[in-house]
Amino acid sequence: MLGSIQIIKAIWSFKCKRVPDGTVTKHKAQLCAHGGMPVGGVHFWDTYSPVVQMISVRLLLVLSLLLGLKSRSIDFTLAFTQAPIDMPTYLDLPTGFSVGDSTDEYVLELKETPYGL
């Protein structure tokens, strides 16, 4: 906690990309925001999560056609990764990241949303 500013924790996500025979072709790392840290209404205004599969939408449309019901369309706003942030958001330095030999506390100011936020 830096003063009265809430800082979101950062974690690393590591993956090994393999070819069909099982040999490793790449090692990938991604910096992610710890998803359990934000509090609704404090760190963000709205959250959106795509939870509907296309087969479910098709089923509902077929049922409305068979039962003679009217269907309407709704435009949903989706959360995109790497979207601009309009409020000050700070991310703690991830484990294993250091700035020289300094003991000062550093944070990252986010300009775009990282994965997991």
C-alpha positions in Angstrom: 0.0 0.0 0.0 1.5 3.3 -1.1 -0.2 6.0 0.9 -3.9 5.7 0.2 -3.4 4.2 -3.2 -4.3 0.5 -3.6 -1.8 -1.4 -5.6 -2.7 -4.5 -7.6 -0.3 -7.5 -7.3 1.5 -8.8 -10.4 2.2 -12.5 -11.2 4.1 -14.2 -14.0 2.5 -16.8 -16.2 4.9 -19.2 -17.9 4.3 -21.6 -20.8 6.3 -24.0 -22.8 5.2 -24.3 -26.4 5.7 -27.8 -27.8 5.4 -29.4 -31.3 3.4 -32.6 -31.8 6.4 -34.8 -31.0 6.8 -33.2 -27.5 9.9 -31.2 -28.0 9.9 -27.6 -26.6 10.1 -24.9 -29.3 9.5 -21.8 -27.2 9.4 -20.6 -23.6 6.8 -17.8 -23.2 6.2 -15.5 -20.2 3.3 -13.1 -19.6 2.9 -10.4 -16.9 -0.6 -10.7 -15.4 -2.5 -8.8 -12.8 -3.6 -10.9 -9.9 -7.3 -11.4 -10.6 -8.4 -11.7 -7.0 -7.1 -8.2 -5.9 -9.6 -5.7 -7.5 -12.7 -4.8 -5.5 -16.0 -4.0 -7.4 -16.7 -0.3 -7.5 -13.3 0.6 -6.2 -10.7 -0.4 -8.8 -13.1 -0.7 -11.8 -16.6 0.5 -12.7 -17.9 -2.4 -14.8 -16.8 -6.0 -15.4 -17.8 -8.1 -18.4 -17.2 -11.7 -19.0 -18.1 -13.7 -22.1 -19.8 -16.7 -20.7 -22.1 -17.7 -23.6 -21.2 -20.3 -26.2 -22.4 -19.8 -29.8 -24.3 -23.1 -29.6 -26.4 -21.7 -26.7 -27.3 -18.7 -28.8 -28.3 -20.9 -31.7 -30.4 -23.0 -29.5 -32.3 -20.0 -28.1 -32.9 -18.7 -31.6 -34.2 -22.1 -32.8 -36.5 -22.4 -29.8 -37.9 -18.9 -30.3 -38.6 -19.7 -33.9 -40.3 -23.0 -33.1 -42.4 -21.6 -30.2 -43.3 -18.5 -32.2 -41.6 -16.1 -29.8 -40.0 -12.7 -30.7 -36.3 -12.3 -30.2 -34.4 -9.1 -29.8 -30.7 -8.2 -30.1 -28.6 -6.6 -27.4 -25.3 -4.9 -27.8 -22.8 -6.0 -25.1 -19.7 -4.2 -24.2 -16.7 -6.5 -23.9 -13.5 -6.0 -22.0 -10.5 -6.1 -24.3 -7.0 -6.8 -23.1 -4.6 -3.9 -23.7 -7.5 -1.4 -23.7 -6.7 2.1 -22.5 -7.3 2.9 -18.8 -9.1 6.1 -17.9 -8.3 6.1 -14.1 -5.0 5.8 -12.3 -4.1 2.1 -11.8 -0.9 0.8 -10.3 0.7 -2.6 -10.4 3.3 -3.9 -7.9 6.6 -5.1 -9.3 6.4 -8.9 -9.9 8.5 -11.4 -7.9 12.0 -11.6 -9.2 12.1 -8.1 -10.6 14.5 -5.6 -9.0 15.6 -2.1 -9.7 19.3 -2.0 -9.1 20.4 -2.5 -5.5 17.9 0.0 -4.2 15.5 -0.8 -1.3 13.0 1.8 -2.4 9.4 0.6 -3.2 8.6 0.9 -6.9 5.2 0.4 -8.7 4.2 0.4 -12.3 1.6 2.9 -13.5 -0.6 1.2 -16.1 -1.6 2.9 -19.3 -3.3 -0.2 -20.7 -5.0 -3.1 -19.0 -2.8 -6.2 -18.5 -4.2 -9.7 -18.8 -6.2 -10.6 -15.7 -7.3 -7.2 -14.7 
